[in-house]
Amino acid sequence: MAAPRAVWKGFLKVGSVSCGVKLVGATSEAGKVHFKILNRENGLPVKSAYVDEETGDVVPSEDQIKGYQADKGDFIEIEPDEIKKLKLTSQHTLEVSEFVAIEDIDTRYLEKPYYVIPADGAALEAFTVLREAMAKQRVAARSCVVLYQRGREVVIQPFGKGMLLTELRTHNEMVSESSVFDDLKRPKYDKDLLEIAELLIDKKVTKFDPSKFEDTYEDALIAMIDAKRKGKKPPKPAPQPKENVVNLASVLRKSLEKEGIKRQPKAKAGRKSA
């Protein structure tokens, strides 16, 4: 089996300690269903093209240039060489600016993961020492890296025999939870129903196991494509979810019966202990 291709090579630097590292993508789109756009008249694939908004003519790639819209209809042209000259210090170095407790990381900011491995045998000892020290302290390193010509904030944490680097969303990309939650009312609820809900949860508590995750939409797509290939009728769509619960107490109790859970009778108030 061929070794995975590195998407970035450089150095991990903590103070005066540095070691060569490589980043390898931790996710893959290989198993996803991908579509092509076809011409309905002849069933042949069509290509996308950039066209002039005014004339409608196709613009060849050599005549295309990036532009930033400063005002409506007013663009600042940016040449490819101008972008290449913007060399960031982090282009080939993961310089650790600080360490944070792993449990303090807000998971909303985590975006895309990459595996971090030593670049070669010479880097193995320093890499291992850094990883083991971070694992012992239960911390992640904060840094930034240039990937695909863009600077990205990242966290790096111990993971198995290597490390895991995860791109972070910026604070400006996040929607404040207060703008969503502040208008939610806090209705009163029956504590008896809360107890029933807790029993249902206890019945289904398990360990986090991503190998059991299923993409039901992707599975439905594959089933539909397979049926069309064989000239069969596509599978029936999944039933629509039911509307909001009207009688929560009844629904919860039926759920207990379905799961085979029996509630323990409560001791009556005032009964003397034997």
Summary of the structure (lengths in Angstrom):
residues: 274
radius of gyration: 27.9
end to end distance: 70.0
largest distance: 93.9
contacts: 510
relative contact order: 0.11
helix: 31%
strand: 27%
